[in-house]
């Protein structure tokens, strides 16, 4: 087996396993509907974490307005599906494109800024979206939100299957993009803007590409969130939501896609697991985050990616060494 086939086959097997096996367990009742909804929601949170990581960890910019893009995707999906009668899959794609357009529109004035200034501007954008959604009651339902019933909100196994399959597809496409010429140019901008510019790389252009891709993913996550939850309020565009997604990235490791995804699943489940503590969970949860930042400031994976190919190779080496040691021990006896 060639190296290229191995690098494709092994992650593919893991991806199929992670998508279909839990879906079968949910359908058979081994995993109840409550747990199924949590891990499905974790998949949506992972998409938003990927969106934030695309800007913060890969492009090297600090954005605090990704929840605003998520809200645009969620409400656009409802409008396309309910008000215009467009099928849900097409509505989600169209909503993602609309969100990417907003990202393109916002990126012109904002990406000329950097650091804290960019963070403040994107934070303001998120709050503007929230206030607008509260006041356009005909579209958003006002502060009370808007209900949205789909088949994904009724069948937990199907919702998990679709959300996880889309998440895996986003990961594959984004990883391939980062290995392309455009992706390497974006990484060069992150490392050193001056050096990248001196080598003929348009810093503003590649920042914009990263920002638009992140907006598209956030809109996709928002549309899927609306489909599986069945209820959307303007509060999903709040500052707290954007901070939650940023925490996923910081805990997982800035620049690490698999780290952000792993942190999204861990923290989403942790929030529900600590629910029995009631208001005290608001203390325990931050304390865990503080402890991680003190003893592992680079995040769970740092800048590294979790590689199933390398993991299989290490398991194979360990098993080989174990067998060899046993054979040597038997030969001596």
MIMIVEX-437484 format. One record per residue (C-alpha): residue in one letter; residue number from 1; x, y, z. Coordinates in steps of 0.5 Angstrom, whole numbers. Each point is the difference from the previous one (the first is absolute). Layout:
BEGIN
+------+-----+-------+-------+-------+
! rest !  nr !     u !     v !     w !
+------+-----+-------+-------+-------+
!    a ! NUM !     X !     Y !     Z !
...
+------+-----+-------+-------+-------+
END
This chain:
BEGIN
+------+-----+-------+-------+-------+
! rest !  nr !     u !     v !     w !
+------+-----+-------+-------+-------+
!    x !   1 !     0 !     0 !     0 !
!    x !   2 !     3 !     7 !    -2 !
!    x !   3 !     1 !     5 !     5 !
!    x !   4 !    -6 !     5 !    -4 !
!    x !   5 !    -5 !    -6 !     1 !
!    x !   6 !     2 !    -1 !     7 !
!    x !   7 !    -1 !     7 !     2 !
!    x !   8 !    -7 !     0 !    -4 !
!    x !   9 !    -3 !    -7 !     2 !
!    x !  10 !     2 !     0 !     8 !
!    x !  11 !    -3 !     7 !     1 !
!    x !  12 !    -6 !    -2 !    -4 !
!    x !  13 !    -1 !    -6 !     4 !
!    x !  14 !     0 !     4 !     6 !
!    x !  15 !    -5 !     5 !    -3 !
!    x !  16 !    -5 !    -5 !    -2 !
!    x !  17 !     1 !    -3 !     7 !
!    x !  18 !    -2 !     6 !     4 !
!    x !  19 !    -6 !     2 !    -5 !
!    x !  20 !    -3 !    -7 !     0 !
!    x !  21 !     1 !    -3 !     6 !
!    x !  22 !    -3 !     5 !     5 !
!    x !  23 !    -6 !     1 !    -5 !
!    x !  24 !    -1 !    -8 !     0 !
!    x !  25 !     0 !     0 !     8 !
!    x !  26 !    -4 !     6 !     0 !
!    x !  27 !    -5 !    -3 !    -4 !
!    x !  28 !     0 !    -6 !     4 !
!    x !  29 !    -1 !     3 !     6 !
!    x !  30 !     7 !    -1 !     3 !
!    x !  31 !     1 !     7 !     0 !
!    x !  32 !    -6 !     4 !     3 !
!    x !  33 !    -3 !     6 !    -4 !
!    x !  34 !     2 !     5 !     6 !
!    x !  35 !     8 !    -2 !    -1 !
!    x !  36 !    -1 !     0 !    -8 !
!    x !  37 !    -3 !     7 !     0 !
!    x !  38 !     7 !     2 !     4 !
!    x !  39 !     5 !    -3 !    -4 !
!    x !  40 !    -4 !     2 !    -6 !
!    x !  41 !     0 !     7 !     2 !
!    x !  42 !     7 !    -1 !     2 !
!    x !  43 !     1 !    -1 !    -8 !
!    x !  44 !    -3 !     7 !    -1 !
!    x !  45 !     5 !     3 !     5 !
!    x !  46 !     6 !    -3 !    -3 !
!    x !  47 !    -2 !     3 !    -7 !
!    x !  48 !     0 !     7 !     4 !
!    x !  49 !     6 !    -2 !     3 !
!    x !  50 !     3 !    -1 !    -7 !
!    x !  51 !    -3 !     6 !    -2 !
!    x !  52 !     4 !     4 !     5 !
!    x !  53 !     6 !    -4 !     0 !
!    x !  54 !     0 !     2 !    -8 !
!    x !  55 !     1 !     7 !     2 !
!    x !  56 !     4 !     0 !     7 !
!    x !  57 !     4 !    -6 !    -1 !
!    x !  58 !     1 !    -1 !    -7 !
!    x !  59 !     0 !     7 !    -3 !
!    x !  60 !     2 !     4 !     6 !
!    x !  61 !    -5 !     5 !     2 !
!    x !  62 !    -4 !     0 !     6 !
!    x !  63 !    -8 !     0 !    -2 !
!    x !  64 !    -5 !     1 !     6 !
!    x !  65 !    -6 !     0 !    -5 !
!    x !  66 !    -1 !    -7 !    -2 !
!    x !  67 !    -7 !    -1 !     3 !
!    x !  68 !    -2 !     6 !    -4 !
!    x !  69 !     1 !    -4 !    -6 !
!    x !  70 !    -3 !    -7 !     3 !
!    x !  71 !    -6 !     4 !     1 !
!    x !  72 !    -1 !     3 !    -7 !
!    x !  73 !     1 !    -7 !    -2 !
!    x !  74 !    -5 !    -3 !     4 !
!    x !  75 !    -6 !     5 !    -1 !
!    x !  76 !     2 !     0 !    -8 !
!    x !  77 !    -1 !    -7 !     0 !
!    x !  78 !    -7 !     1 !     4 !
!    x !  79 !    -2 !     5 !    -5 !
!    x !  80 !     2 !    -4 !    -6 !
!    x !  81 !    -4 !    -6 !     2 !
!    x !  82 !    -6 !     3 !     4 !
!    x !  83 !    -1 !     6 !    -4 !
!    x !  84 !     2 !    -2 !    -7 !
!    x !  85 !    -1 !    -7 !     0 !
!    x !  86 !     7 !    -2 !    -2 !
!    x !  87 !     2 !    -7 !     2 !
!    x !  88 !     4 !    -1 !     7 !
!    x !  89 !     7 !    -2 !    -4 !
!    x !  90 !     0 !     5 !    -5 !
!    x !  91 !    -2 !     5 !     5 !
!    x !  92 !     6 !    -1 !     5 !
!    x !  93 !     4 !     1 !    -6 !
!    x !  94 !    -3 !     6 !    -2 !
!    x !  95 !     0 !     3 !     7 !
!    x !  96 !     8 !    -2 !     0 !
!    x !  97 !     1 !     4 !    -6 !
!    x !  98 !    -4 !     6 !     2 !
!    x !  99 !     4 !     0 !     7 !
!    x ! 100 !     7 !    -1 !    -4 !
!    x ! 101 !    -3 !     6 !    -4 !
!    x ! 102 !    -1 !     4 !     6 !
!    x ! 103 !     7 !    -2 !     2 !
!    x ! 104 !     3 !     3 !    -6 !
!    x ! 105 !    -4 !     6 !     1 !
!    x ! 106 !     3 !     1 !     7 !
!    x ! 107 !     7 !    -2 !    -2 !
!    x ! 108 !     2 !     6 !    -4 !
!    x ! 109 !     0 !     5 !     6 !
!    x ! 110 !     1 !    -5 !     5 !
!    x ! 111 !     6 !    -3 !    -2 !
!    x ! 112 !     4 !     6 !    -1 !
!    x ! 113 !     1 !     0 !     7 !
!    x ! 114 !     3 !    -5 !     5 !
!    x ! 115 !     1 !    -3 !     7 !
!    x ! 116 !    -5 !     3 !     5 !
!    x ! 117 !    -3 !     5 !    -5 !
!    x ! 118 !    -2 !    -5 !    -4 !
!    x ! 119 !    -3 !    -4 !     6 !
!    x ! 120 !    -4 !     6 !     2 !
!    x ! 121 !    -3 !     1 !    -7 !
!    x ! 122 !    -2 !    -7 !    -1 !
!    x ! 123 !    -3 !     0 !     7 !
!    x ! 124 !    -4 !     6 !    -2 !
!    x ! 125 !    -2 !    -3 !    -6 !
!    x ! 126 !    -3 !    -6 !     4 !
!    x ! 127 !    -4 !     5 !     4 !
!    x ! 128 !    -3 !     3 !    -6 !
!    x ! 129 !    -2 !    -6 !    -2 !
!    x ! 130 !    -4 !    -2 !     6 !
!    x ! 131 !    -3 !     7 !     1 !
!    x ! 132 !    -3 !     0 !    -7 !
!    x ! 133 !    -2 !    -7 !     1 !
!    x ! 134 !    -4 !     2 !     6 !
!    x ! 135 !    -3 !     6 !    -4 !
!    x ! 136 !    -2 !    -4 !    -6 !
!    x ! 137 !    -6 !    -4 !     3 !
!    x ! 138 !    -3 !    -2 !    -7 !
!    x ! 139 !     6 !    -4 !    -2 !
!    x ! 140 !     3 !    -2 !     7 !
!    x ! 141 !    -6 !     0 !     5 !
!    x ! 142 !     3 !     6 !     4 !
!    x ! 143 !     4 !    -2 !     7 !
!    x ! 144 !    -5 !    -6 !     0 !
!    x ! 145 !     3 !    -3 !    -6 !
!    x ! 146 !    -3 !    -5 !    -5 !
!    x ! 147 !    -1 !    -7 !     0 !
!    x ! 148 !     2 !    -5 !    -6 !
!    x ! 149 !    -2 !    -7 !     0 !
!    x ! 150 !     4 !    -5 !    -5 !
!    x ! 151 !     1 !    -7 !     0 !
!    x ! 152 !     6 !     1 !     3 !
!    x ! 153 !    -3 !     2 !     6 !
!    x ! 154 !    -4 !    -6 !     1 !
!    x ! 155 !     5 !    -6 !    -2 !
!    x ! 156 !     6 !     1 !     4 !
!    x ! 157 !     4 !    -6 !    -4 !
!    x ! 158 !    -1 !     4 !    -6 !
!    x ! 159 !     2 !     6 !     3 !
!    x ! 160 !     6 !    -2 !     3 !
!    x ! 161 !     2 !    -4 !    -7 !
!    x ! 162 !    -1 !     6 !    -4 !
!    x ! 163 !     3 !     5 !     4 !
!    x ! 164 !     6 !    -4 !     2 !
!    x ! 165 !     1 !    -2 !    -8 !
!    x ! 166 !     0 !     7 !    -2 !
!    x ! 167 !     5 !     2 !     6 !
!    x ! 168 !     5 !    -6 !    -3 !
!    x ! 169 !    -1 !     3 !    -7 !
!    x ! 170 !     1 !     7 !     2 !
!    x ! 171 !     7 !    -2 !     4 !
!    x ! 172 !     2 !    -4 !    -7 !
!    x ! 173 !    -1 !     6 !    -4 !
!    x ! 174 !     3 !     5 !     5 !
!    x ! 175 !     6 !    -5 !     1 !
!    x ! 176 !     1 !    -1 !    -8 !
!    x ! 177 !    -1 !     8 !    -1 !
!    x ! 178 !     6 !     1 !     5 !
!    x ! 179 !     4 !    -4 !    -3 !
!    x ! 180 !    -1 !     4 !    -7 !
!    x ! 181 !     4 !     6 !    -2 !
!    x ! 182 !    -6 !     4 !     3 !
!    x ! 183 !     1 !    -3 !     6 !
!    x ! 184 !     7 !     0 !     1 !
!    x ! 185 !     0 !     8 !    -2 !
!    x ! 186 !    -5 !     1 !     6 !
!    x ! 187 !     4 !    -4 !     5 !
!    x ! 188 !     6 !     5 !    -3 !
!    x ! 189 !    -4 !     6 !     2 !
!    x ! 190 !    -1 !    -3 !     7 !
!    x ! 191 !     7 !    -1 !     1 !
!    x ! 192 !     3 !     7 !    -2 !
!    x ! 193 !    -4 !     5 !    -4 !
!    x ! 194 !     6 !     4 !    -2 !
!    x ! 195 !     4 !    -6 !    -3 !
!    x ! 196 !    -6 !    -3 !    -4 !
!    x ! 197 !    -1 !     7 !    -3 !
!    x ! 198 !     7 !     1 !    -2 !
!    x ! 199 !    -1 !    -7 !    -3 !
!    x ! 200 !    -6 !     2 !    -5 !
!    x ! 201 !    -5 !    -2 !     4 !
!    x ! 202 !    -6 !     4 !     1 !
!    x ! 203 !    -1 !     1 !     7 !
!    x ! 204 !    -7 !     3 !     0 !
!    x ! 205 !    -3 !    -5 !    -5 !
!    x ! 206 !     2 !    -6 !     3 !
!    x ! 207 !    -3 !     3 !     7 !
!    x ! 208 !    -6 !     1 !    -4 !
!    x ! 209 !     0 !    -7 !    -2 !
!    x ! 210 !     1 !    -3 !     7 !
!    x ! 211 !    -6 !     4 !     2 !
!    x ! 212 !    -5 !    -1 !    -5 !
!    x ! 213 !     1 !    -8 !     1 !
!    x ! 214 !     0 !     1 !     7 !
!    x ! 215 !    -7 !     4 !    -1 !
!    x ! 216 !    -3 !    -6 !    -4 !
!    x ! 217 !     2 !    -5 !     5 !
!    x ! 218 !    -3 !     4 !     5 !
!    x ! 219 !    -7 !     1 !    -4 !
!    x ! 220 !     0 !    -8 !    -1 !
!    x ! 221 !     1 !    -1 !     7 !
!    x ! 222 !    -6 !     5 !     1 !
!    x ! 223 !    -5 !    -3 !    -5 !
!    x ! 224 !     2 !    -7 !     3 !
!    x ! 225 !    -1 !     3 !     7 !
!    x ! 226 !    -7 !     2 !    -2 !
!    x ! 227 !    -2 !    -6 !    -3 !
!    x ! 228 !     2 !    -5 !     6 !
!    x ! 229 !    -3 !     5 !     5 !
!    x ! 230 !    -6 !     2 !    -3 !
!    x ! 231 !     0 !     7 !     4 !
!    x ! 232 !     5 !     6 !    -1 !
!    x ! 233 !     0 !     6 !     4 !
!    x ! 234 !     4 !     7 !    -2 !
!    x ! 235 !     4 !    -2 !     6 !
!    x ! 236 !     4 !    -5 !    -4 !
!    x ! 237 !     4 !     6 !    -3 !
!    x ! 238 !     2 !     3 !     7 !
!    x ! 239 !     7 !     1 !     3 !
!    x ! 240 !     0 !    -6 !     5 !
!    x ! 241 !    -1 !    -5 !    -6 !
!    x ! 242 !     6 !     3 !    -4 !
!    x ! 243 !     4 !    -1 !     6 !
!    x ! 244 !    -2 !    -7 !     1 !
!    x ! 245 !     2 !    -2 !    -7 !
!    x ! 246 !     7 !     4 !     1 !
!    x ! 247 !     1 !    -4 !     7 !
!    x ! 248 !    -1 !    -7 !    -4 !
!    x ! 249 !     6 !     3 !    -5 !
!    x ! 250 !     4 !     2 !     6 !
!    x ! 251 !    -1 !    -6 !     4 !
!    x ! 252 !     1 !    -5 !    -6 !
!    x ! 253 !     6 !     4 !    -3 !
!    x ! 254 !     0 !     6 !    -5 !
!    x ! 255 !     2 !    -3 !    -6 !
!    x ! 256 !    -2 !    -7 !     1 !
!    x ! 257 !    -7 !    -2 !    -3 !
!    x ! 258 !     0 !    -7 !     3 !
!    x ! 259 !     2 !     4 !     7 !
!    x ! 260 !    -6 !     5 !    -1 !
!    x ! 261 !    -5 !    -6 !    -2 !
!    x ! 262 !     2 !    -4 !     6 !
!    x ! 263 !    -1 !     6 !     5 !
!    x ! 264 !    -7 !     1 !    -3 !
!    x ! 265 !    -2 !    -7 !     1 !
!    x ! 266 !     3 !     0 !     7 !
!    x ! 267 !    -2 !     7 !     3 !
!    x ! 268 !    -7 !    -1 !    -3 !
!    x ! 269 !    -1 !    -7 !     3 !
!    x ! 270 !     3 !     3 !     7 !
!    x ! 271 !    -5 !     6 !     0 !
!    x ! 272 !    -6 !    -5 !     0 !
!    x ! 273 !     4 !    -5 !     5 !
!    x ! 274 !     1 !     5 !     5 !
!    x ! 275 !    -8 !     3 !    -1 !
!    x ! 276 !    -1 !    -4 !     7 !
!    x ! 277 !     4 !     5 !     4 !
!    x ! 278 !    -5 !     5 !    -3 !
!    x ! 279 !     3 !     7 !     1 !
!    x ! 280 !     6 !    -3 !     3 !
!    x ! 281 !     2 !    -2 !    -7 !
!    x ! 282 !     1 !     7 !    -2 !
!    x ! 283 !     6 !     0 !     5 !
!    x ! 284 !     3 !    -7 !    -1 !
!    x ! 285 !     0 !     1 !    -8 !
!    x ! 286 !     4 !     6 !     0 !
!    x ! 287 !     5 !    -3 !     6 !
!    x ! 288 !     1 !    -6 !    -5 !
!    x ! 289 !     2 !     5 !    -6 !
!    x ! 290 !     5 !     4 !     5 !
!    x ! 291 !     3 !    -7 !     2 !
!    x ! 292 !     1 !    -2 !    -7 !
!    x ! 293 !     3 !     7 !    -2 !
!    x ! 294 !     5 !     0 !     6 !
!    x ! 295 !     3 !    -7 !    -2 !
!    x ! 296 !    -2 !     0 !    -7 !
!    x ! 297 !     0 !     7 !    -3 !
!    x ! 298 !     1 !    -2 !    -7 !
!    x ! 299 !    -6 !    -4 !     0 !
!    x ! 300 !    -1 !    -8 !     0 !
!    x ! 301 !     3 !    -1 !    -7 !
!    x ! 302 !     4 !     7 !    -1 !
!    x ! 303 !     1 !     1 !    -7 !
!    x ! 304 !     0 !    -8 !    -1 !
!    x ! 305 !    -5 !    -4 !    -4 !
!    x ! 306 !    -2 !    -7 !     2 !
!    x ! 307 !     2 !    -5 !    -5 !
!    x ! 308 !    -4 !    -6 !     0 !
!    x ! 309 !     6 !    -3 !    -5 !
!    x ! 310 !     5 !     2 !     5 !
!    x ! 311 !    -4 !    -3 !     5 !
!    x ! 312 !    -1 !    -7 !    -3 !
!    x ! 313 !     7 !     0 !    -2 !
!    x ! 314 !     2 !     1 !     8 !
!    x ! 315 !    -5 !    -6 !     2 !
!    x ! 316 !     3 !    -4 !    -6 !
!    x ! 317 !     7 !     1 !     3 !
!    x ! 318 !    -2 !    -1 !     7 !
!    x ! 319 !    -3 !    -7 !    -2 !
!    x ! 320 !     6 !    -2 !    -4 !
!    x ! 321 !     4 !     2 !     6 !
!    x ! 322 !    -4 !    -4 !     5 !
!    x ! 323 !     0 !    -6 !    -4 !
!    x ! 324 !     7 !     0 !    -1 !
!    x ! 325 !     1 !     1 !     7 !
!    x ! 326 !    -4 !    -6 !     2 !
!    x ! 327 !     3 !    -4 !    -6 !
!    x ! 328 !     7 !     1 !     3 !
!    x ! 329 !    -3 !    -1 !     7 !
!    x ! 330 !    -2 !    -7 !    -2 !
!    x ! 331 !     7 !    -1 !    -4 !
!    x ! 332 !     3 !     1 !     7 !
!    x ! 333 !    -4 !    -5 !     4 !
+------+-----+-------+-------+-------+
END
